[in-house]
Amino acid sequence: MTLNKKLLIGIGGDEDVFNLEHRIFNISCFMITIFGIFGGLGNYFSGLHIVTVWLSVIGVLISGCLFYWARIKEIFNTKIIFIYLSATVFVLGLMFFYNGGAQGTILYLIIMLLNIFLLIVPSAYQSFFGIILYTTLLLLIVLEFLFPKWIIPYNSINEMLLDHVLTMFYTVFFTTIIIVLFRKKHLEDRHKILLQNESLLLLNQQIISQKNELEIKTTQLQSAIESTNERNKYIETLLQELNHRVKNNLQLVSSLLQKQANLSIDNSAKVALLDTKNRLLSLILLHQRLYGHENTTSIFIPKYLKELAESILSSYNNFGEESIIYDTDDVWLDVEVAISIGLIANELITNCFKHAFKLISEPKLYLSFKRDKTNFVLTVKDNGVGMKEKREGSSFGIELIELLTKQLKGKLVKGSDKNKGCSITLTFSSIRT
């Protein structure tokens, strides 16, 4: 058992004892408790209003108690979820006014918790919980519009940027964990159903060979097969709806980042916000393809990379579609691998358009994805000015590429020539272990 799996079981509970919704609730309470501790300390040391610190303390106490009841005491029902909802509306609603209003990060957290509640609450109460949170969002925005003096702004642009970056990282990380848990559960159910379907088909063949004696049993079996197929279609529909919901919420977060960037007067902060927004683009396109295709677990890489490159290209007015040359094999990849490839490709393509083509009259970007018997190879090459041997400062984008390459157990090779441009090649095994 891996360390990550042991950690998830320790926090969320064993799946033999706790159902999926209960485990998601446990993990949510734990993660929000930890985030509240570090967030409260960060608010205190960064100089945010003291009320935000005390509200963080209150949030930690509430979520910590709920984690104790749900994980240790194994108490989980609609009542405890409603307590969680009430605490969320109270704490985050007040914190909204002391944390920059719509320019702050509270709206991100409410949207994230909206997704969590819709996953764990019984279907009969989903509309009620959704209305409560959507009404809270609308009411906070209206109150800010009507009473702008109620809002306590950030002390500086750096303080705002740090708050946004840390909260965005937390929300994406936390949402990813919940999505992976939810997907894993449904894939396991689907696998069990497929195995059951194969068993029933085999039994059906035996029944057909003995239909003179077992005609009634054959009819019952056919009915069971139809019921199984209907359930399988239902699970497919749920997965598609999940991808659609994730895509829509990521798009909403992306729009909020764009709005924040438009409002920012600091160029470095604006660039950082837009870079974060563009990183979400690869995830949005991926979930869009999952929602629009019958295959809900794999991505067709050529179309995905082409859509990603064209979407990035649209942000740069000085380049046309002829600037990109594609050379890709017909490859389908699992969602987990495709997410890493999309984020890496996004960073590399964006860096080319931002840095490589200065003073280049006919810019060209070569995007290649190849497969041989044992490896996949992603290559991004340009005819630009080449890569500086040493850059000042650190780059989150480079660190992200290196982290994702390590997760893929791949190898990254960089080549640069001021006369021939820059090329970066990622190689990783096509045999998953």
Stockholm file with secondary structure:
# STOCKHOLM 1.0

chainA/1-433         MTLNKKLLIGIGGDEDVFNLEHRIFNISCFMITIFGIFGGLGNYFSGLHIVTVWLSVIGVLISGCLFYWARIKEIFNTKIIFIYLSATVFVLGLMFFYNGGAQGTILYLIIMLLNIFLLIVPSAYQSFFGIILYTTLLLLIVLEFLFPKWIIPYNSINEMLLDHVLTMFYTVFFTTIIIVLFRKKHLEDRHKILLQNESLLLLNQQIISQKNELEIKTTQLQSAIESTNERNKYIETLLQELNHRVKNNLQLVSSLLQKQANLSIDNSAKVALLDTKNRLLSLILLHQRLYGHENTTSIFIPKYLKELAESILSSYNNFGEESIIYDTDDVWLDVEVAISIGLIANELITNCFKHAFKLISEPKLYLSFKRDKTNFVLTVKDNGVGMKEKREGSSFGIELIELLTKQLKGKLVKGSDKNKGCSITLTFSSIRT
#=GR chainA/1-433 SS CCHHHHHHHHHHCCTTTSCHHHHHHHHHHHHHHHHHHHHHHHHHHHTCCHHHHHHHHHHHHHHHHHHIIIIISCCCSHHHHHHHHHHHHHHHHHHHHHTTGGGSSHHHHHHHHHHHHHHHSCHHHHHHHHHHHHHHHHHHHHHHHHCGGGCCCCSCHHHHHHHHHHHHHHHHHHHHHHHHHHHHHHHHHHHHHHHHHHHHHHHHHHHHHTHHHHHHHHHHHHHHHHHHHHHHHHHHHHHHHHHHHHHHHHHHHHHHHHHHHHHCCCHHHHHHHHHHHHHHHHHHHHHHHHHHSSCSSEEEHHHHHHHHHHHHHTTCTTCCGGGEEEEECCCEEEHHHHHHHHHHHHHHHHHIIIIITTTCSSCCEEEEEEECSSEEEEEEEECSSCCCSSCSSCCHHHHHHHHHHHHTTCEEEEEEETTTEEEEEEEEESSCC
#=GC SS_cons         CCHHHHHHHHHHCCTTTSCHHHHHHHHHHHHHHHHHHHHHHHHHHHTCCHHHHHHHHHHHHHHHHHHIIIIISCCCSHHHHHHHHHHHHHHHHHHHHHTTGGGSSHHHHHHHHHHHHHHHSCHHHHHHHHHHHHHHHHHHHHHHHHCGGGCCCCSCHHHHHHHHHHHHHHHHHHHHHHHHHHHHHHHHHHHHHHHHHHHHHHHHHHHHHTHHHHHHHHHHHHHHHHHHHHHHHHHHHHHHHHHHHHHHHHHHHHHHHHHHHHHCCCHHHHHHHHHHHHHHHHHHHHHHHHHHSSCSSEEEHHHHHHHHHHHHHTTCTTCCGGGEEEEECCCEEEHHHHHHHHHHHHHHHHHIIIIITTTCSSCCEEEEEEECSSEEEEEEEECSSCCCSSCSSCCHHHHHHHHHHHHTTCEEEEEEETTTEEEEEEEEESSCC
//
